Every structure is written in structure tokens, then in C-alpha cells.
Amino acid sequence: MPRFKIHHVTSYTYQAPVTDSANQIILFPIKDEFQDVLRQEITISGDPSLEIYKDYYGNEIGSFTQAESHSRLVIDSRLEVITYKKTWPQDESPPEDQWKYLRSLRYQVPYIDFLNQEQFEALHDVIGILNEQQCEQCTPLESVKRISEYVYNNFKYIKGITSVETTLDEVWKLKAGVCQDFAHMLLVMLRILQIPARYVSGYICPNKNGMRGESATHAWVEAYIPHYGWLGVDPTNNCLADVLHVRLAVGRNFSDCSPVKGTYKGISDHVLEVGVSVAYEDGRTSEEQKTVLTPQPARNGNDSQQNSYRKYLEMMQQQQQQ
């Protein structure tokens, strides 16, 4: 039973004072047979009243407003959580029976939302890739693992090359991104195969294992496996989500699970910084690391000018079209 102390800080710094800030936070870990939250403390600058409720997908949501003028907003979450080992599904029934079972879920709640495809111009290209993988000849579980491995092997993990506003088609052209982009690509592919798939936000807590997504919020996918249920799959690290993955929320995509989002009155220019640190493990926690705030990619669509790898790819694409 690994035990983790997680410190997550989100900071907004505005170029000029703003008012009437209305915000939503999804920073409360899921509580079930695989996770126990021992304690959590959330502090918000200005000490606003925090209202907590559950959304359609069962996630705990916090909302608050900051009416008075302010130049900075800081949301500080400190939590201690225990995770429990999962048992993995077994492919015991024939593949055709399992695919038939999945087809029967297409119009059932809650699977409908997790089968609906997002707008994606390169859908035809992805279907071609899936045909090459010959997924219909294997079980849904084997297909999930195979497609996750494809995303892991064919997309480069590069911080800062995308933002939360980067589209699926941009990620497909870049063949690069971070955990949320890897998760969105896997969602597209699994939904084409009619495997219900949902986005998961949370943290990954390895100890000196060098896994992608450390020291930040993480994202992966849960796929619905016949006669088992929801199985966590992490395409960024090509592994199943187990005791090192701490879940915050599930939804159709990033928008449903964004840890912090909101609106305000005032100048649009601001700097967003996020810091995450984890202390470990197995019932004993090491000395807590310092939480370092890191500026996040710009959300104005002009970050390509600041990212040399993305600028290089765009230049090569332009040359090929000439």
C-alpha cells in the first residue's frame, strides 16, 4: 500500500489587477476501493468560500469567487493518499463474444459519452493505422495494449510543444506532445474500435524510475474491458495504471477534468505557473521535496514561435508543399 504526500500549487499572476474571478477546481482525489484519501488541505489566496459538489461523472468539484481586486491567485493543495494493488483482466472468453458485448453498450448510459468521437479531420488516416494493427482479430484487452504501445512508439514526448488549446489534428501532424495529448490520441483510436474510453487526470508517483509525467499533473485513459470494467492505461509510459497512479477525475476529455479553470474581469495577459511534488512511499514518507513553480505554455496560439522543434516541423511541412 504505497502512501504519497502530494503538493500541488497553481499560480496566476496578472499584468494588472483583475476582479470578479470565478473558478472551478478538480483537485479532490477519487475515493474508492483503489484509493483512500487520508487528509487534504486546500488553501486559496484571499480565503474565499469554497463550495464542493459532485458532477455528472461523480467527480468532486470545488467552486469559488473572488470579487475584490487582486493581482495574483494561488491555489495550494496538500494531500496524503494511499493506493491499492489492482487485479488485471484475463482474456477468458472468445474475442468475437467480447466484441459483441461491447457493441451492445453503444446506446447505454454511461458508455455513450465515452464512445462519442471528437472533431478530428485526420480520422481517415487513423482508421488506416488501426486496420494495419488488425485489432478485430484479437481481444479488446489485447487491442488496448497494442494501440497504447503504438501511441507510445510513434509520438515524441516534448514538454512545451503543445498547450491545452492544441487540437487533435495539430498533435497528429506534430506526432509529439505531452501526457494529455497522448491520452487524447489513445481515446480517438479506442473509440473508433467501439471500446468505451474515458480521460483520467491525476498524478504519477514513481520513485527514481524516470517515468514521463513526474513533477506535474498527469493524464491517461481508462478503457472498458468486457467482464472486467474500467482498466487504466498510460500511453505516455506504455504501462497499465496501477499503484503509482493517483486519480483526480474522469471525463470525456481534458475539458471535463481540468484541475483548475475559471474566468475574470480585466486584462487578458497573465502568467500561469504550476508546481507538483511528491513524497513517498510504502507507508513511510521521505522528506518532502520543494515544490517548484514552472511557467505553462502560452494559450494564445503563438507558442510555436517560441518552440524550436515545432517551428522546425512547420518549416519542413511548408517546404514539402512547395
Secondary structure, DSSP 8 states (H G I E B T S, - for coil): --EEEEEEEEEEEEEEEEEEEEEEE------BTTEEEEEEEEEETT----EEEE-TTS-EEEEEEE-S-EEEEEEEEEEEEEE---------S-HHHHHHHHHTTTTSTTTGGGT-----TTHHHHHHHHHHHTGGGS-HHHHHHHHHHHHHHHSEE-TTS--TT--HHHHHHHTEE-HHHHHHHHHHHHHHTT--EEEEEEEE--SSS--TTTTS-EEEEEEEETTTEEEEEETTTTEE--TTEEEEEEESSHHHH-SEEEEEES-S-EEEEEEEEEE--TT----------EE---SSS-GGGG-HHHHHHHHHHHHHH-
